[in-house]
Amino acid sequence: MPRSGNGIYRRGKTWWLDWRYEGERYQHRLGEVSKTVAAELATVYKTRILKGEAGIGRKRKNVTFDKAAEIFLEWAETTKKPLTVQFYRVCLARLGKTFKGKRLGKITPFAVESYRRQRVKGGAPVRANREMATLRALFNKMIEWGRFEGVNPATRKITREPQRRVRFFSEDEESRLLEVCSPTLAAIVTTCIHAGLRMKSEALTLRWGAVDLVQRKLYVDAAYAKSSKLRTVPTNSTVLATLMEHRRSSQWTGPEDFVFVSKEGSPLRDIRSSFVRACERAEIKNATPHTCRHTFGSRLAMKGVHPRAIQELGGWATLKMVERYSHLAPSHLADEVEKIARTSSKVVEMPKAKKRSK
């Protein structure tokens, strides 16, 4: 039966209330009574909801996903690094395609799991994990700040991500890539490969005041380092020569000037597209800007540098992140195994098999 203006309707002999208030839907059985009595009961029930006296109808703090995302990003902008804020924006924009306009109380664990499975089936398992982590953080903050009274539906453990083979440049690929890069891009790539800088957050934010060409050191500011700690990186002769030449050709060399800038002198924000085009011209496949940093770690490992030293030089948070480089050079590992044989004074002969009697 169609609802009346006050939200009541009859199904069989029973009157029901179907009412919406501030985006929430309330349904209540009024009983087998007359329409007049049903209307009076509906009024009483609505009043209890408005006063917060009804059990399930108590008005709780329950902001929309859109408002929660806005509040969350305002907090992130004052407490997190710029790249982290940008990361949150991307994740929330993707989550918003499904949860936009919904109140947090309407986002159930089932809805969250359905979203995650859809993303995984779509070929984005790693991205799905990042988005789930962002959604969980958003709910936790809304609960902490009293903007949502409910249970966090995104508490499911992160799906284990498959370990992938680390991609790094061979010396031939490095040479081919540098040949097709612009002078500035070549300087950036060389610095990242030989000093292990993260291209966007550390290389592009590097200022001349953090470059000591005399002591041959680079200083990665804690504000841009992923570990939030100041990192000192010794520069080898390749980086030193590259930065000295780059400085001679640049007119912006003050301590506060960025090392890598555009022709107009403005800091470069993102060179991914330029890097990808250069890789295409050099006929290099499956490479990203982060491949430069992987090359730094893998080459140190192949030269026998201790994992602790690699961790310190690259600013990796844990040794586990460095371990992925220890398996990248089978020939190098074979040489290490062979050292055991060289320490033996004599060769042990295997016993000959006994002949079977006919």
Secondary structure, 3 states (H helix, E strand, C coil): CCCCCCCEEEECCEEEEEEEECCEEEEEEEECCCHHHHHHHHHHHHHHHHHCCCCCCCCCCECEHHHHHHHHHHHHHHHCCHHHHHHHHHHHHHHHHHHCCCEHHHCCHHHHHHHHHHHHHCCCHHHHHHHHHHHHHHHHHHHHCCCECCCCCCCCCCCCCCCCCCCCCCHHHHHHHHHHCCHHHHHHHHHHHHHCCCHHHHHCCCEHHHEECCCCEEEECCCCCCCCCCEEEECCHHHHHHHHHHHHCCCCCCCCCECCECCCCCECCCCHHHHHHHHHHCCCCCCCCHHHHHHHHHHHHHCCCCHHHHHHHHCCCCHHHHHCCCCCCHHHHHHHHHHHHHCCCCCCCCCCCCCCCC
